Amino acid sequence: MPVSPLDATTVTALVRDATAAPSMHNAQPWRFRHRADHRTLQLFADLERAMPRSDSTHRGLHLGCGAALFNLRVAAEHAGLEARVHLLPDAAQPQLLAEVRLREREPADASLVALYPAIRRRHTSRYPFADKEIPEAVRAALSEAARLEGARLDFPGAWHAQSLLELVGDAEGRDTLDPRNAEDLNRWSRIGTAEADTATDGVPDYAFGPRKWYGGAPVRDFAGRRPVADRATMTFENTPHLALLSTAEDGTEDWLRAGQALERVLLLATAHDLATSLTSHALEWPDLRWLARDPRSATGFVQMVLRLGYGPQGPATPRRPVREVLDVE
């Protein structure tokens, strides 16, 4: 029995929600194709938006695409659709990361539908967070969210957290010694009113957050040594709440699952009124990334370091119009 195709309004809304996901430097390294006759959305990696110096293996690119895939799943459930996901469906097309078959379903997955409002509320926050503990019940819920997507979320103890901060400092030092390491960051930074206000990708200067005067929070400074008008300087928390997202293995499919787990954690954190930011700085160096794991645990391969806390959510960063990322056949 033939199935009726999805209408263009529904498909556009699904892709718009999917692309609200975070990605490294907000490069938005994804494309979608709607196969109308099959009620299928395909997710492709956009390698023109890859970062050759800071993400040479495309691990970060896959994390971003995985996050967009999770948003698509949440949006589909909200629309009364079941999203059946097939990761890496065609070995001959390595840039085809997932096929998502959509069909009506009842009842919806309530746990996913509950996360839908957070898609638009979630923004990376590069602001100081309050010196306030995160309840253990919330931490447990966030760890369970990662587990549901095949990943782990661990909250490091004091010595491990300090070690992570030192690794971030090492990465920053390497960038200082070799300015070429900042090529990707500079490419995706949007500084100045004319550029920031018209940007559809990258990180505009109004989302840089204040310059850090003091504090231990790992917050990447997108401005570097470049001046930014009217930018404040503030003290950040000295003992940030960090969490490590990891997977048991470290292949392409693991990265996609880690990206879905990352976004599930971020949306749930947002629903709990937590502000969030991400730091992959130390993870961009293979030797530092290996040191980021806790050797006493079963952490596996660290995919992302999260900073959580109570504070400003941060401004929304721009997104490309759906027409630029969606093809229909």
DORO-269042 format. One record per residue (C-alpha): x, y, z; residue in one letter. Coordinates in nm, 3 decimals. Example, Ala and Ser with C-alpha at 12.3 -4.5 7.8 and 13.67 -1.06 7.14 Angstrom:
<pts>
<pt><px>1.230</px><py>-0.450</py><pz>0.780</pz><r>a</r></pt>
<pt><px>1.367</px><py>-0.106</py><pz>0.714</pz><r>s</r></pt>
</pts>
This chain:
<pts>
<pt><px>0.000</px><py>0.000</py><pz>0.000</pz><r>m</r></pt>
<pt><px>0.159</px><py>0.336</py><pz>-0.104</pz><r>p</r></pt>
<pt><px>0.223</px><py>0.596</py><pz>0.163</pz><r>v</r></pt>
<pt><px>0.134</px><py>0.961</py><pz>0.123</pz><r>s</r></pt>
<pt><px>0.432</px><py>1.197</py><pz>0.104</pz><r>p</r></pt>
<pt><px>0.503</px><py>1.446</py><pz>0.378</pz><r>l</r></pt>
<pt><px>0.399</px><py>1.800</py><pz>0.298</pz><r>d</r></pt>
<pt><px>0.666</px><py>2.063</py><pz>0.240</pz><r>a</r></pt>
<pt><px>0.568</px><py>2.261</py><pz>0.550</pz><r>t</r></pt>
<pt><px>0.628</px><py>1.961</py><pz>0.777</pz><r>t</r></pt>
<pt><px>0.961</px><py>1.874</py><pz>0.616</pz><r>v</r></pt>
<pt><px>1.081</px><py>2.234</py><pz>0.639</pz><r>t</r></pt>
<pt><px>0.986</px><py>2.254</py><pz>1.007</pz><r>a</r></pt>
<pt><px>1.167</px><py>1.929</py><pz>1.085</pz><r>l</r></pt>
<pt><px>1.488</px><py>2.044</py><pz>0.916</pz><r>v</r></pt>
<pt><px>1.467</px><py>2.388</py><pz>1.078</pz><r>r</r></pt>
<pt><px>1.450</px><py>2.222</py><pz>1.421</pz><r>d</r></pt>
<pt><px>1.730</px><py>1.980</py><pz>1.331</pz><r>a</r></pt>
<pt><px>1.964</px><py>2.263</py><pz>1.236</pz><r>t</r></pt>
<pt><px>1.920</px><py>2.435</py><pz>1.572</pz><r>a</r></pt>
<pt><px>2.177</px><py>2.184</py><pz>1.699</pz><r>a</r></pt>
<pt><px>2.524</px><py>2.291</py><pz>1.813</pz><r>p</r></pt>
<pt><px>2.827</px><py>2.229</py><pz>1.593</pz><r>s</r></pt>
<pt><px>3.193</px><py>2.310</py><pz>1.619</pz><r>m</r></pt>
<pt><px>3.232</px><py>2.689</py><pz>1.573</pz><r>h</r></pt>
<pt><px>2.871</px><py>2.685</py><pz>1.449</pz><r>n</r></pt>
<pt><px>2.991</px><py>2.570</py><pz>1.107</pz><r>a</r></pt>
<pt><px>2.667</px><py>2.372</py><pz>1.057</pz><r>q</r></pt>
<pt><px>2.836</px><py>2.091</py><pz>0.860</pz><r>p</r></pt>
<pt><px>2.521</px><py>1.917</py><pz>0.739</pz><r>w</r></pt>
<pt><px>2.292</px><py>1.881</py><pz>0.443</pz><r>r</r></pt>
<pt><px>1.954</px><py>1.709</py><pz>0.418</pz><r>f</r></pt>
<pt><px>1.777</px><py>1.542</py><pz>0.128</pz><r>r</r></pt>
<pt><px>1.406</px><py>1.467</py><pz>0.132</pz><r>h</r></pt>
<pt><px>1.310</px><py>1.161</py><pz>-0.069</pz><r>r</r></pt>
<pt><px>0.941</px><py>1.236</py><pz>-0.094</pz><r>a</r></pt>
<pt><px>0.833</px><py>0.903</py><pz>-0.241</pz><r>d</r></pt>
<pt><px>0.991</px><py>0.718</py><pz>0.051</pz><r>h</r></pt>
<pt><px>0.901</px><py>0.960</py><pz>0.333</pz><r>r</r></pt>
<pt><px>1.271</px><py>0.966</py><pz>0.410</pz><r>t</r></pt>
<pt><px>1.514</px><py>1.237</py><pz>0.514</pz><r>l</r></pt>
<pt><px>1.880</px><py>1.171</py><pz>0.448</pz><r>q</r></pt>
<pt><px>2.154</px><py>1.342</py><pz>0.647</pz><r>l</r></pt>
<pt><px>2.484</px><py>1.418</py><pz>0.473</pz><r>f</r></pt>
<pt><px>2.814</px><py>1.555</py><pz>0.599</pz><r>a</r></pt>
<pt><px>2.907</px><py>1.883</py><pz>0.431</pz><r>d</r></pt>
<pt><px>3.284</px><py>1.851</py><pz>0.402</pz><r>l</r></pt>
<pt><px>3.316</px><py>2.205</py><pz>0.266</pz><r>e</r></pt>
<pt><px>3.251</px><py>2.309</py><pz>0.627</pz><r>r</r></pt>
<pt><px>3.515</px><py>2.078</py><pz>0.775</pz><r>a</r></pt>
<pt><px>3.804</px><py>2.211</py><pz>0.983</pz><r>m</r></pt>
<pt><px>4.135</px><py>2.074</py><pz>0.855</pz><r>p</r></pt>
<pt><px>4.352</px><py>2.192</py><pz>1.143</pz><r>r</r></pt>
<pt><px>4.133</px><py>2.144</py><pz>1.451</pz><r>s</r></pt>
<pt><px>3.921</px><py>1.851</py><pz>1.330</pz><r>d</r></pt>
<pt><px>4.132</px><py>1.664</py><pz>1.078</pz><r>s</r></pt>
<pt><px>3.954</px><py>1.331</py><pz>1.140</pz><r>t</r></pt>
<pt><px>3.607</px><py>1.493</py><pz>1.111</pz><r>h</r></pt>
<pt><px>3.517</px><py>1.361</py><pz>1.456</pz><r>r</r></pt>
<pt><px>3.376</px><py>1.698</py><pz>1.562</pz><r>g</r></pt>
<pt><px>3.188</px><py>1.728</py><pz>1.233</pz><r>l</r></pt>
<pt><px>3.017</px><py>1.395</py><pz>1.302</pz><r>h</r></pt>
<pt><px>2.929</px><py>1.502</py><pz>1.657</pz><r>l</r></pt>
<pt><px>2.750</px><py>1.809</py><pz>1.519</pz><r>g</r></pt>
<pt><px>2.564</px><py>1.603</py><pz>1.261</pz><r>c</r></pt>
<pt><px>2.465</px><py>1.354</py><pz>1.532</pz><r>g</r></pt>
<pt><px>2.325</px><py>1.640</py><pz>1.740</pz><r>a</r></pt>
<pt><px>2.120</px><py>1.758</py><pz>1.441</pz><r>a</r></pt>
<pt><px>1.995</px><py>1.403</py><pz>1.395</pz><r>l</r></pt>
<pt><px>1.874</px><py>1.392</py><pz>1.754</pz><r>f</r></pt>
<pt><px>1.690</px><py>1.721</py><pz>1.712</pz><r>n</r></pt>
<pt><px>1.523</px><py>1.574</py><pz>1.405</pz><r>l</r></pt>
<pt><px>1.407</px><py>1.276</py><pz>1.611</pz><r>r</r></pt>
<pt><px>1.264</px><py>1.504</py><pz>1.879</pz><r>v</r></pt>
<pt><px>1.090</px><py>1.727</py><pz>1.625</pz><r>a</r></pt>
<pt><px>0.944</px><py>1.424</py><pz>1.448</pz><r>a</r></pt>
<pt><px>0.795</px><py>1.288</py><pz>1.771</pz><r>e</r></pt>
<pt><px>0.654</px><py>1.633</py><pz>1.846</pz><r>h</r></pt>
<pt><px>0.487</px><py>1.627</py><pz>1.502</pz><r>a</r></pt>
<pt><px>0.337</px><py>1.282</py><pz>1.566</pz><r>g</r></pt>
<pt><px>0.589</px><py>1.099</py><pz>1.352</pz><r>l</r></pt>
<pt><px>0.811</px><py>0.805</py><pz>1.429</pz><r>e</r></pt>
<pt><px>1.169</px><py>0.848</py><pz>1.309</pz><r>a</r></pt>
<pt><px>1.334</px><py>0.518</py><pz>1.220</pz><r>r</r></pt>
<pt><px>1.706</px><py>0.588</py><pz>1.193</pz><r>v</r></pt>
<pt><px>1.959</px><py>0.387</py><pz>0.993</pz><r>h</r></pt>
<pt><px>2.314</px><py>0.508</py><pz>1.053</pz><r>l</r></pt>
<pt><px>2.574</px><py>0.488</py><pz>0.774</pz><r>l</r></pt>
<pt><px>2.335</px><py>0.311</py><pz>0.536</pz><r>p</r></pt>
<pt><px>2.565</px><py>0.297</py><pz>0.231</pz><r>d</r></pt>
<pt><px>2.936</px><py>0.221</py><pz>0.256</pz><r>a</r></pt>
<pt><px>2.980</px><py>0.354</py><pz>-0.099</pz><r>a</r></pt>
<pt><px>2.858</px><py>0.697</py><pz>0.018</pz><r>q</r></pt>
<pt><px>3.060</px><py>0.780</py><pz>0.331</pz><r>p</r></pt>
<pt><px>2.913</px><py>1.131</py><pz>0.343</pz><r>q</r></pt>
<pt><px>2.563</px><py>0.982</py><pz>0.382</pz><r>l</r></pt>
<pt><px>2.549</px><py>0.962</py><pz>0.760</pz><r>l</r></pt>
<pt><px>2.189</px><py>0.856</py><pz>0.823</pz><r>a</r></pt>
<pt><px>1.855</px><py>0.778</py><pz>0.665</pz><r>e</r></pt>
<pt><px>1.547</px><py>0.864</py><pz>0.866</pz><r>v</r></pt>
<pt><px>1.219</px><py>0.699</py><pz>0.764</pz><r>r</r></pt>
<pt><px>0.918</px><py>0.892</py><pz>0.893</pz><r>l</r></pt>
<pt><px>0.571</px><py>0.757</py><pz>0.955</pz><r>r</r></pt>
<pt><px>0.272</px><py>0.845</py><pz>1.171</pz><r>e</r></pt>
<pt><px>0.265</px><py>0.691</py><pz>1.517</pz><r>r</r></pt>
<pt><px>0.065</px><py>0.695</py><pz>1.836</pz><r>e</r></pt>
<pt><px>0.142</px><py>0.726</py><pz>2.113</pz><r>p</r></pt>
<pt><px>0.449</px><py>0.941</py><pz>2.079</pz><r>a</r></pt>
<pt><px>0.767</px><py>0.888</py><pz>2.280</pz><r>d</r></pt>
<pt><px>0.685</px><py>1.118</py><pz>2.572</pz><r>a</r></pt>
<pt><px>1.049</px><py>1.147</py><pz>2.682</pz><r>s</r></pt>
<pt><px>1.144</px><py>1.295</py><pz>2.345</pz><r>l</r></pt>
<pt><px>0.836</px><py>1.517</py><pz>2.311</pz><r>v</r></pt>
<pt><px>0.914</px><py>1.668</py><pz>2.652</pz><r>a</r></pt>
<pt><px>1.250</px><py>1.789</py><pz>2.518</pz><r>l</r></pt>
<pt><px>1.102</px><py>1.974</py><pz>2.220</pz><r>y</r></pt>
<pt><px>1.066</px><py>2.319</py><pz>2.385</pz><r>p</r></pt>
<pt><px>1.435</px><py>2.308</py><pz>2.479</pz><r>a</r></pt>
<pt><px>1.545</px><py>2.296</py><pz>2.113</pz><r>i</r></pt>
<pt><px>1.490</px><py>2.671</py><pz>2.078</pz><r>r</r></pt>
<pt><px>1.591</px><py>2.755</py><pz>2.436</pz><r>r</r></pt>
<pt><px>1.930</px><py>2.582</py><pz>2.422</pz><r>r</r></pt>
<pt><px>2.216</px><py>2.816</py><pz>2.342</pz><r>h</r></pt>
<pt><px>2.585</px><py>2.788</py><pz>2.420</pz><r>t</r></pt>
<pt><px>2.667</px><py>3.019</py><pz>2.710</pz><r>s</r></pt>
<pt><px>3.011</px><py>3.176</py><pz>2.731</pz><r>r</r></pt>
<pt><px>2.921</px><py>3.366</py><pz>3.049</pz><r>y</r></pt>
<pt><px>3.014</px><py>3.309</py><pz>3.415</pz><r>p</r></pt>
<pt><px>2.797</px><py>3.063</py><pz>3.605</pz><r>f</r></pt>
<pt><px>2.688</px><py>3.089</py><pz>3.967</pz><r>a</r></pt>
<pt><px>2.875</px><py>2.914</py><pz>4.246</pz><r>d</r></pt>
<pt><px>2.588</px><py>2.673</py><pz>4.303</pz><r>k</r></pt>
<pt><px>2.580</px><py>2.295</py><pz>4.319</pz><r>e</r></pt>
<pt><px>2.387</px><py>2.090</py><pz>4.064</pz><r>i</r></pt>
<pt><px>2.147</px><py>1.853</py><pz>4.245</pz><r>p</r></pt>
<pt><px>2.251</px><py>1.490</py><pz>4.238</pz><r>e</r></pt>
<pt><px>1.913</px><py>1.392</py><pz>4.091</pz><r>a</r></pt>
<pt><px>1.977</px><py>1.621</py><pz>3.794</pz><r>v</r></pt>
<pt><px>2.324</px><py>1.479</py><pz>3.742</pz><r>r</r></pt>
<pt><px>2.182</px><py>1.128</py><pz>3.748</pz><r>a</r></pt>
<pt><px>1.916</px><py>1.223</py><pz>3.493</pz><r>a</r></pt>
<pt><px>2.177</px><py>1.370</py><pz>3.260</pz><r>l</r></pt>
<pt><px>2.392</px><py>1.057</py><pz>3.286</pz><r>s</r></pt>
<pt><px>2.087</px><py>0.844</py><pz>3.207</pz><r>e</r></pt>
<pt><px>2.014</px><py>1.060</py><pz>2.903</pz><r>a</r></pt>
<pt><px>2.361</px><py>0.983</py><pz>2.766</pz><r>a</r></pt>
<pt><px>2.319</px><py>0.612</py><pz>2.841</pz><r>r</r></pt>
<pt><px>1.995</px><py>0.598</py><pz>2.643</pz><r>l</r></pt>
<pt><px>2.193</px><py>0.703</py><pz>2.335</pz><r>e</r></pt>
<pt><px>2.478</px><py>0.457</py><pz>2.389</pz><r>g</r></pt>
<pt><px>2.724</px><py>0.691</py><pz>2.559</pz><r>a</r></pt>
<pt><px>2.848</px><py>0.778</py><pz>2.909</pz><r>r</r></pt>
<pt><px>2.835</px><py>1.104</py><pz>3.098</pz><r>l</r></pt>
<pt><px>3.069</px><py>1.124</py><pz>3.395</pz><r>d</r></pt>
<pt><px>3.124</px><py>1.406</py><pz>3.642</pz><r>f</r></pt>
<pt><px>3.496</px><py>1.411</py><pz>3.725</pz><r>p</r></pt>
<pt><px>3.626</px><py>1.444</py><pz>4.077</pz><r>g</r></pt>
<pt><px>3.842</px><py>1.734</py><pz>4.192</pz><r>a</r></pt>
<pt><px>4.179</px><py>1.603</py><pz>4.075</pz><r>w</r></pt>
<pt><px>4.044</px><py>1.496</py><pz>3.735</pz><r>h</r></pt>
<pt><px>3.862</px><py>1.825</py><pz>3.682</pz><r>a</r></pt>
<pt><px>4.182</px><py>2.014</py><pz>3.759</pz><r>q</r></pt>
<pt><px>4.369</px><py>1.792</py><pz>3.514</pz><r>s</r></pt>
<pt><px>4.114</px><py>1.876</py><pz>3.244</pz><r>l</r></pt>
<pt><px>4.161</px><py>2.247</py><pz>3.304</pz><r>l</r></pt>
<pt><px>4.537</px><py>2.205</py><pz>3.273</pz><r>e</r></pt>
<pt><px>4.491</px><py>2.021</py><pz>2.942</pz><r>l</r></pt>
<pt><px>4.281</px><py>2.310</py><pz>2.811</pz><r>v</r></pt>
<pt><px>4.561</px><py>2.545</py><pz>2.918</pz><r>g</r></pt>
<pt><px>4.810</px><py>2.329</py><pz>2.727</pz><r>d</r></pt>
<pt><px>4.594</px><py>2.351</py><pz>2.414</pz><r>a</r></pt>
<pt><px>4.570</px><py>2.729</py><pz>2.449</pz><r>e</r></pt>
<pt><px>4.947</px><py>2.748</py><pz>2.485</pz><r>g</r></pt>
<pt><px>5.001</px><py>2.549</py><pz>2.167</pz><r>r</r></pt>
<pt><px>4.774</px><py>2.789</py><pz>1.980</pz><r>d</r></pt>
<pt><px>4.979</px><py>3.081</py><pz>2.108</pz><r>t</r></pt>
<pt><px>5.304</px><py>2.923</py><pz>1.988</pz><r>l</r></pt>
<pt><px>5.169</px><py>2.848</py><pz>1.640</pz><r>d</r></pt>
<pt><px>4.916</px><py>3.101</py><pz>1.506</pz><r>p</r></pt>
<pt><px>4.822</px><py>2.857</py><pz>1.229</pz><r>r</r></pt>
<pt><px>4.628</px><py>2.660</py><pz>1.489</pz><r>n</r></pt>
<pt><px>4.376</px><py>2.943</py><pz>1.501</pz><r>a</r></pt>
<pt><px>4.296</px><py>2.930</py><pz>1.128</pz><r>e</r></pt>
<pt><px>3.969</px><py>2.741</py><pz>1.174</pz><r>d</r></pt>
<pt><px>3.856</px><py>2.962</py><pz>1.461</pz><r>l</r></pt>
<pt><px>3.934</px><py>3.277</py><pz>1.264</pz><r>n</r></pt>
<pt><px>3.748</px><py>3.144</py><pz>0.961</pz><r>r</r></pt>
<pt><px>3.428</px><py>3.098</py><pz>1.163</pz><r>w</r></pt>
<pt><px>3.445</px><py>3.410</py><pz>1.383</pz><r>s</r></pt>
<pt><px>3.224</px><py>3.701</py><pz>1.279</pz><r>r</r></pt>
<pt><px>3.353</px><py>4.032</py><pz>1.418</pz><r>i</r></pt>
<pt><px>3.207</px><py>4.375</py><pz>1.357</pz><r>g</r></pt>
<pt><px>2.848</px><py>4.487</py><pz>1.314</pz><r>t</r></pt>
<pt><px>2.837</px><py>4.444</py><pz>0.937</pz><r>a</r></pt>
<pt><px>2.960</px><py>4.085</py><pz>0.953</pz><r>e</r></pt>
<pt><px>2.801</px><py>3.970</py><pz>1.279</pz><r>a</r></pt>
<pt><px>2.453</px><py>4.105</py><pz>1.209</pz><r>d</r></pt>
<pt><px>2.428</px><py>3.945</py><pz>0.865</pz><r>t</r></pt>
<pt><px>2.593</px><py>3.612</py><pz>0.943</pz><r>a</r></pt>
<pt><px>2.408</px><py>3.286</py><pz>0.885</pz><r>t</r></pt>
<pt><px>2.682</px><py>3.067</py><pz>1.032</pz><r>d</r></pt>
<pt><px>2.989</px><py>3.089</py><pz>1.252</pz><r>g</r></pt>
<pt><px>3.009</px><py>3.262</py><pz>1.591</pz><r>v</r></pt>
<pt><px>2.923</px><py>3.635</py><pz>1.584</pz><r>p</r></pt>
<pt><px>3.096</px><py>3.864</py><pz>1.831</pz><r>d</r></pt>
<pt><px>2.777</px><py>3.921</py><pz>2.031</pz><r>y</r></pt>
<pt><px>2.795</px><py>3.550</py><pz>2.127</pz><r>a</r></pt>
<pt><px>3.162</px><py>3.558</py><pz>2.234</pz><r>f</r></pt>
<pt><px>3.066</px><py>3.639</py><pz>2.590</pz><r>g</r></pt>
<pt><px>3.282</px><py>3.858</py><pz>2.813</pz><r>p</r></pt>
<pt><px>3.658</px><py>3.832</py><pz>2.816</pz><r>r</r></pt>
<pt><px>3.775</px><py>3.624</py><pz>3.112</pz><r>k</r></pt>
<pt><px>3.964</px><py>3.830</py><pz>3.367</pz><r>w</r></pt>
<pt><px>4.002</px><py>3.552</py><pz>3.620</pz><r>y</r></pt>
<pt><px>3.863</px><py>3.206</py><pz>3.692</pz><r>g</r></pt>
<pt><px>3.908</px><py>2.842</py><pz>3.597</pz><r>g</r></pt>
<pt><px>3.613</px><py>2.796</py><pz>3.361</pz><r>a</r></pt>
<pt><px>3.726</px><py>2.659</py><pz>3.022</pz><r>p</r></pt>
<pt><px>3.581</px><py>2.914</py><pz>2.780</pz><r>v</r></pt>
<pt><px>3.736</px><py>2.952</py><pz>2.436</pz><r>r</r></pt>
<pt><px>3.798</px><py>3.314</py><pz>2.341</pz><r>d</r></pt>
<pt><px>3.683</px><py>3.351</py><pz>1.980</pz><r>f</r></pt>
<pt><px>3.824</px><py>3.703</py><pz>1.962</pz><r>a</r></pt>
<pt><px>4.181</px><py>3.604</py><pz>2.039</pz><r>g</r></pt>
<pt><px>4.385</px><py>3.924</py><pz>2.020</pz><r>r</r></pt>
<pt><px>4.137</px><py>4.095</py><pz>1.789</pz><r>r</r></pt>
<pt><px>3.947</px><py>4.390</py><pz>1.937</pz><r>p</r></pt>
<pt><px>3.572</px><py>4.362</py><pz>1.990</pz><r>v</r></pt>
<pt><px>3.379</px><py>4.683</py><pz>2.057</pz><r>a</r></pt>
<pt><px>3.201</px><py>4.719</py><pz>2.393</pz><r>d</r></pt>
<pt><px>3.308</px><py>4.376</py><pz>2.516</pz><r>r</r></pt>
<pt><px>3.301</px><py>4.342</py><pz>2.894</pz><r>a</r></pt>
<pt><px>3.558</px><py>4.169</py><pz>3.114</pz><r>t</r></pt>
<pt><px>3.433</px><py>3.946</py><pz>3.395</pz><r>m</r></pt>
<pt><px>3.544</px><py>3.695</py><pz>3.656</pz><r>t</r></pt>
<pt><px>3.434</px><py>3.337</py><pz>3.589</pz><r>f</r></pt>
<pt><px>3.376</px><py>3.056</py><pz>3.835</pz><r>e</r></pt>
<pt><px>3.698</px><py>2.911</py><pz>3.969</pz><r>n</r></pt>
<pt><px>3.565</px><py>2.558</py><pz>4.018</pz><r>t</r></pt>
<pt><px>3.344</px><py>2.489</py><pz>3.717</pz><r>p</r></pt>
<pt><px>3.105</px><py>2.195</py><pz>3.698</pz><r>h</r></pt>
<pt><px>3.244</px><py>1.975</py><pz>3.422</pz><r>l</r></pt>
<pt><px>3.115</px><py>1.655</py><pz>3.266</pz><r>a</r></pt>
<pt><px>3.279</px><py>1.416</py><pz>3.020</pz><r>l</r></pt>
<pt><px>3.081</px><py>1.253</py><pz>2.740</pz><r>l</r></pt>
<pt><px>3.248</px><py>0.936</py><pz>2.618</pz><r>s</r></pt>
<pt><px>3.193</px><py>0.620</py><pz>2.415</pz><r>t</r></pt>
<pt><px>3.339</px><py>0.272</py><pz>2.444</pz><r>a</r></pt>
<pt><px>3.475</px><py>0.281</py><pz>2.088</pz><r>e</r></pt>
<pt><px>3.589</px><py>0.559</py><pz>1.858</pz><r>d</r></pt>
<pt><px>3.461</px><py>0.499</py><pz>1.507</pz><r>g</r></pt>
<pt><px>3.235</px><py>0.701</py><pz>1.279</pz><r>t</r></pt>
<pt><px>2.916</px><py>0.542</py><pz>1.412</pz><r>e</r></pt>
<pt><px>3.032</px><py>0.606</py><pz>1.770</pz><r>d</r></pt>
<pt><px>3.077</px><py>0.974</py><pz>1.687</pz><r>w</r></pt>
<pt><px>2.724</px><py>0.994</py><pz>1.548</pz><r>l</r></pt>
<pt><px>2.584</px><py>0.825</py><pz>1.858</pz><r>r</r></pt>
<pt><px>2.790</px><py>1.055</py><pz>2.078</pz><r>a</r></pt>
<pt><px>2.645</px><py>1.356</py><pz>1.898</pz><r>g</r></pt>
<pt><px>2.293</px><py>1.231</py><pz>1.965</pz><r>q</r></pt>
<pt><px>2.379</px><py>1.167</py><pz>2.328</pz><r>a</r></pt>
<pt><px>2.534</px><py>1.512</py><pz>2.356</pz><r>l</r></pt>
<pt><px>2.222</px><py>1.685</py><pz>2.231</pz><r>e</r></pt>
<pt><px>1.995</px><py>1.474</py><pz>2.451</pz><r>r</r></pt>
<pt><px>2.202</px><py>1.579</py><pz>2.752</pz><r>v</r></pt>
<pt><px>2.204</px><py>1.945</py><pz>2.647</pz><r>l</r></pt>
<pt><px>1.829</px><py>1.959</py><pz>2.590</pz><r>l</r></pt>
<pt><px>1.756</px><py>1.789</py><pz>2.921</pz><r>l</r></pt>
<pt><px>1.998</px><py>2.025</py><pz>3.099</pz><r>a</r></pt>
<pt><px>1.818</px><py>2.319</py><pz>2.940</pz><r>t</r></pt>
<pt><px>1.484</px><py>2.178</py><pz>3.054</pz><r>a</r></pt>
<pt><px>1.630</px><py>2.176</py><pz>3.408</pz><r>h</r></pt>
<pt><px>1.722</px><py>2.547</py><pz>3.369</pz><r>d</r></pt>
<pt><px>2.093</px><py>2.477</py><pz>3.343</pz><r>l</r></pt>
<pt><px>2.316</px><py>2.685</py><pz>3.120</pz><r>a</r></pt>
<pt><px>2.563</px><py>2.486</py><pz>2.911</pz><r>t</r></pt>
<pt><px>2.877</px><py>2.530</py><pz>2.709</pz><r>s</r></pt>
<pt><px>3.112</px><py>2.291</py><pz>2.534</pz><r>l</r></pt>
<pt><px>3.488</px><py>2.271</py><pz>2.514</pz><r>t</r></pt>
<pt><px>3.669</px><py>2.048</py><pz>2.269</pz><r>s</r></pt>
<pt><px>3.992</px><py>2.247</py><pz>2.281</pz><r>h</r></pt>
<pt><px>4.206</px><py>1.983</py><pz>2.449</pz><r>a</r></pt>
<pt><px>4.033</px><py>1.706</py><pz>2.254</pz><r>l</r></pt>
<pt><px>4.157</px><py>1.852</py><pz>1.926</pz><r>e</r></pt>
<pt><px>4.509</px><py>1.723</py><pz>2.008</pz><r>w</r></pt>
<pt><px>4.536</px><py>1.339</py><pz>2.007</pz><r>p</r></pt>
<pt><px>4.784</px><py>1.325</py><pz>2.293</pz><r>d</r></pt>
<pt><px>4.583</px><py>1.561</py><pz>2.512</pz><r>l</r></pt>
<pt><px>4.258</px><py>1.387</py><pz>2.427</pz><r>r</r></pt>
<pt><px>4.392</px><py>1.057</py><pz>2.556</pz><r>w</r></pt>
<pt><px>4.501</px><py>1.222</py><pz>2.881</pz><r>l</r></pt>
<pt><px>4.150</px><py>1.366</py><pz>2.928</pz><r>a</r></pt>
<pt><px>4.007</px><py>1.029</py><pz>3.026</pz><r>r</r></pt>
<pt><px>4.010</px><py>0.905</py><pz>3.384</pz><r>d</r></pt>
<pt><px>4.243</px><py>0.600</py><pz>3.380</pz><r>p</r></pt>
<pt><px>4.072</px><py>0.462</py><pz>3.691</pz><r>r</r></pt>
<pt><px>3.731</px><py>0.437</py><pz>3.520</pz><r>s</r></pt>
<pt><px>3.572</px><py>0.280</py><pz>3.211</pz><r>a</r></pt>
<pt><px>3.540</px><py>0.619</py><pz>3.047</pz><r>t</r></pt>
<pt><px>3.663</px><py>0.496</py><pz>2.708</pz><r>g</r></pt>
<pt><px>3.710</px><py>0.767</py><pz>2.445</pz><r>f</r></pt>
<pt><px>3.623</px><py>1.120</py><pz>2.552</pz><r>v</r></pt>
<pt><px>3.411</px><py>1.290</py><pz>2.285</pz><r>q</r></pt>
<pt><px>3.325</px><py>1.621</py><pz>2.454</pz><r>m</r></pt>
<pt><px>3.377</px><py>1.815</py><pz>2.775</pz><r>v</r></pt>
<pt><px>3.067</px><py>1.998</py><pz>2.898</pz><r>l</r></pt>
<pt><px>3.050</px><py>2.291</py><pz>3.136</pz><r>r</r></pt>
<pt><px>2.721</px><py>2.315</py><pz>3.326</pz><r>l</r></pt>
<pt><px>2.581</px><py>2.561</py><pz>3.574</pz><r>g</r></pt>
<pt><px>2.324</px><py>2.823</py><pz>3.661</pz><r>y</r></pt>
<pt><px>2.360</px><py>3.143</py><pz>3.466</pz><r>g</r></pt>
<pt><px>2.267</px><py>3.320</py><pz>3.141</pz><r>p</r></pt>
<pt><px>2.167</px><py>3.088</py><pz>2.855</pz><r>q</r></pt>
<pt><px>2.361</px><py>3.299</py><pz>2.609</pz><r>g</r></pt>
<pt><px>2.231</px><py>3.450</py><pz>2.284</pz><r>p</r></pt>
<pt><px>2.114</px><py>3.248</py><pz>1.987</pz><r>a</r></pt>
<pt><px>2.370</px><py>3.211</py><pz>1.710</pz><r>t</r></pt>
<pt><px>2.261</px><py>3.241</py><pz>1.347</pz><r>p</r></pt>
<pt><px>2.143</px><py>2.954</py><pz>1.131</pz><r>r</r></pt>
<pt><px>2.143</px><py>2.908</py><pz>0.757</pz><r>r</r></pt>
<pt><px>1.803</px><py>2.921</py><pz>0.587</pz><r>p</r></pt>
<pt><px>1.647</px><py>2.579</py><pz>0.535</pz><r>v</r></pt>
<pt><px>1.656</px><py>2.629</py><pz>0.158</pz><r>r</r></pt>
<pt><px>2.037</px><py>2.624</py><pz>0.175</pz><r>e</r></pt>
<pt><px>2.060</px><py>2.290</py><pz>0.354</pz><r>v</r></pt>
<pt><px>1.762</px><py>2.095</py><pz>0.216</pz><r>l</r></pt>
<pt><px>1.730</px><py>1.929</py><pz>-0.123</pz><r>d</r></pt>
<pt><px>1.411</px><py>1.757</py><pz>-0.241</pz><r>v</r></pt>
<pt><px>1.390</px><py>1.476</py><pz>-0.491</pz><r>e</r></pt>
</pts>
